[in-house]
Amino acid sequence: MLFRSELCNPLAVVNGYVELLLERRELDPNVKTQLQKMKFESNRASKLVKNFLTYARQRPARRELVNLNDVVQRALDVRALELRDLCAQIVLNLDAALPKTLADFDQVQQILVNLVHNSLQAIGNKKMPRLTFTTFALDETVVLKVEDNGPGIPKELLDRIFEPFFATKPAGVGTGLGLSIAHRLMTEHNGRMYYTTSSDGGAAFVLEFPRATPDAKIEGVTRSEEHTSE
């Protein structure tokens, strides 16, 4: 926590002053461009610190009854601004009778937010960008599938997509940790995550969680903290 504060606090100060300067009406256009670049890099540095610490730290287990449909809705709320800016079509095929899984809600949300972020980067240049979310139950498994209509991932890279620091994006875009963190969190949930191709040739990631048993034990979560379906 101290390490994060020592890095993020100065970055927050820099970013704050940059934003104040950008509010000046008489700002020279060239200076404004440079300040916008500074703001972008400052935000990127903050995200790098966050991703590095997320990958390194081990948090005590939190397990509660989670409905994956709720996680989808929350992740879409987190990325609402980006989705609106891209005019992305959202297709929801959510099973209303979906069984719950025993999981850490925040960590599952992090997995999904990472996947949505990757998809948004992949479909950014599409005329009709689309994201599809599907949930269903299969035997003793609860499944969440995230699909986009982007270019997909080249076959020659598939064996490495879950490696830490391996990035399919250009240099300076992303950290190469998003999929690695997601894969690790799925493993910690005794689940499975894998890549396939969507029906229209884009990327599709499938998340399989164990279905919660009737005697599922909630750990590390108080009753007031539990996420409930609305």
C-alpha positions in Angstrom: 0.0 0.0 0.0 2.9 2.4 0.8 4.6 1.6 -2.5 1.4 2.4 -4.3 0.9 5.7 -2.5 4.5 6.7 -3.1 3.9 6.3 -6.9 0.3 7.2 -7.4 0.1 10.3 -5.2 2.7 12.2 -7.2 1.1 11.1 -10.4 -2.3 12.3 -9.1 -0.8 15.7 -8.3 0.8 16.0 -11.8 -2.5 15.0 -13.4 -4.4 17.5 -11.3 -2.2 20.4 -12.4 -2.4 19.3 -16.0 -6.2 19.4 -15.8 -6.1 22.8 -14.3 -3.9 24.1 -17.1 -6.2 22.5 -19.7 -9.1 24.5 -18.4 -7.4 27.8 -19.4 -9.2 29.4 -22.4 -6.2 31.3 -23.7 -4.1 28.2 -23.9 -1.9 27.9 -27.0 -3.1 24.9 -29.2 0.4 23.4 -29.3 0.7 23.6 -25.6 -2.7 22.1 -25.1 -1.7 19.2 -27.3 1.4 18.6 -25.2 -0.5 18.8 -22.0 -3.1 16.3 -23.3 -0.2 13.9 -24.1 1.1 14.4 -20.6 -2.3 13.6 -19.1 -2.6 10.5 -21.2 0.9 9.2 -20.1 0.2 10.1 -16.4 -3.0 8.1 -16.5 -1.2 5.2 -18.2 1.5 5.2 -15.5 -1.2 5.0 -12.8 -2.8 2.1 -14.5 0.6 0.4 -14.8 1.2 0.7 -11.1 -2.3 -0.6 -10.4 -1.9 -3.6 -12.7 1.6 -4.5 -11.3 0.3 -4.5 -7.7 -2.9 -6.4 -8.7 -0.7 -9.1 -10.3 1.7 -9.3 -7.3 -0.6 -9.1 -4.3 -2.4 -11.9 -2.6 -5.7 -10.9 -1.0 -7.5 -13.0 1.6 -10.2 -15.1 0.0 -13.7 -13.6 -0.2 -16.4 -16.0 -1.3 -20.1 -15.1 -1.6 -23.0 -16.3 -3.7 -22.7 -14.4 -7.0 -25.1 -14.1 -10.0 -23.0 -13.6 -13.1 -25.8 -11.6 -14.7 -25.2 -9.0 -11.9 -21.5 -8.9 -12.7 -22.3 -8.2 -16.4 -24.5 -5.3 -15.6 -21.9 -3.8 -13.2 -19.1 -4.2 -15.7 -21.2 -2.4 -18.3 -21.8 0.4 -15.9 -18.0 0.8 -15.3 -17.4 1.0 -19.1 -20.5 3.0 -19.9 -18.7 6.1 -21.1 -16.5 4.2 -23.5 -19.4 2.2 -24.8 -21.4 5.3 -25.5 -18.5 7.1 -27.2 -18.1 4.1 -29.6 -21.8 3.8 -30.1 -21.3 0.1 -29.4 -24.3 -2.3 -29.7 -24.7 -4.4 -26.6 -26.4 -7.8 -27.0 -27.5 -9.5 -23.7 -28.4 -13.1 -23.8 -28.6 -13.6 -20.0 -30.3 -16.6 -18.4 -32.9 -15.2 -16.0 -32.8 -18.5 -14.1 -29.0 -18.7 -13.9 -27.7 -20.6 -10.9 -25.2 -18.8 -8.6 -21.6 -19.5 -8.2 -19.4 -19.1 -5.1 -17.0 -16.3 -5.9 -15.4 -12.9 -5.1 -17.8 -10.4 -6.8 -15.1 -7.7 -7.2 -12.6 -10.1 -8.7 -15.1 -11.5 -11.2 -16.0 -8.0 -12.1 -12.3 -7.2 -12.7 -12.0 -10.1 -15.0 -15.0 -9.0 -17.0 -14.0 -5.3 -17.1 -10.6 -6.4 -18.5 -12.3 -8.4 -21.2 -14.6 -5.5 -22.1 -11.7 -3.2 -22.2 -9.8 -5.4 -24.7 -12.9 -5.8 -26.8 -13.5 -2.1 -27.0 -9.9 -1.6 -28.2 -10.5 -4.3 -30.8 -13.8 -3.0 -32.2 -12.9 0.7 -32.0 -12.5 1.1 -35.8 -15.6 -0.9 -36.7 -18.5 0.9 -38.3 -21.0 -1.2 -36.2 -19.1 -2.3 -33.1 -20.8 -5.0 -31.1 -20.4 -6.8 -27.8 -22.4 -9.9 -26.9 -22.7 -11.3 -23.4 -24.2 -14.7 -22.8 -24.8 -16.7 -19.6 -26.1 -20.2 -19.2 -25.8 -23.2 -17.0 -24.2 -26.5 -18.1 -24.2 -29.5 -15.9 -22.4 -28.4 -12.7 -21.0 -25.3 -14.4 -22.2 -21.7 -14.8 -20.9 -20.1 -18.0 -20.3 -16.5 -19.1 -19.3 -15.8 -22.7 -18.0 -12.5 -23.9 -17.9 -11.9 -27.7 -17.0 -9.0 -30.0 -17.1 -8.5 -33.7 -13.5 -7.3 -34.0 -10.6 -9.0 -35.9 -10.0 -11.7 -33.3 -6.6 -13.0 -32.2 -4.2 -14.4 -34.8 -3.7 -18.2 -34.4 0.1 -17.9 -34.0 -0.5 -15.8 -30.8 -3.1 -18.0 -29.1 -0.6 -20.1 -27.1 0.8 -17.0 -25.4 -2.2 -14.8 -24.7 -2.3 -15.7 -21.0 1.4 -15.1 -20.4 2.3 -12.2 -18.0 3.4 -9.1 -19.9 2.7 -10.6 -23.3 0.7 -8.0 -25.3 -1.0 -8.4 -28.7 -1.3 -4.6 -28.9 1.2 -2.1 -30.2 4.0 -0.9 -27.9 2.8 1.6 -25.4 -0.8 0.3 -25.5 -1.7 -1.9 -22.6 0.5 -3.7 -20.1 0.1 -7.3 -21.2 -1.3 -8.1 -17.7 -5.1 -8.0 -18.2 -5.6 -11.5 -19.6 -2.9 -12.9 -17.3 -4.6 -11.5 -14.2 -8.0 -12.7 -15.5 -6.7 -16.2 -16.1 -5.1 -16.4 -12.6 -8.2 -15.2 -10.9 -10.3 -17.8 -12.8 -7.9 -20.5 -11.6 -8.2 -19.3 -8.0 -12.0 -19.7 -8.4 -11.5 -23.3 -9.5 -12.9 -22.2 -12.9 -11.7 -22.3 -16.4 -11.1 -19.5 -19.0 -10.4 -20.1 -22.7 -10.5 -18.4 -26.0 -12.5 -19.2 -29.1 -13.7 -17.4 -32.2 -17.1 -15.7 -32.2 -19.7 -16.5 -34.8 -18.6 -13.5 -36.9 -14.9 -14.0 -36.6 -14.2 -11.8 -33.6 -12.8 -12.8 -30.2 -14.8 -14.8 -27.7 -13.7 -15.6 -24.2 -15.5 -18.3 -22.2 -15.5 -18.2 -18.4 -16.7 -21.4 -16.6 -17.4 -21.3 -12.9 -18.4 -24.1 -10.6 -22.1 -24.0 -9.7 -22.7 -23.2 -6.0 -23.8 -26.2 -3.9 -26.6 -25.9 -1.4 -24.1 -26.0 1.5 -21.8 -23.4 -0.1 -19.8 -21.6 2.6 -19.5 -17.8 2.4 -16.0 -16.6 3.5 -14.7 -13.1 4.2 -18.0 -11.3 3.5 -20.4 -9.8 6.0 -24.1 -10.0 5.4 -24.2 -6.2 4.7 -21.6 -6.6 2.0 -23.3 -9.3 0.0 -24.3 -8.4 -3.5 -27.9 -9.3 -4.2 -29.9 -9.6 -7.5 -32.4 -6.8 -8.1 
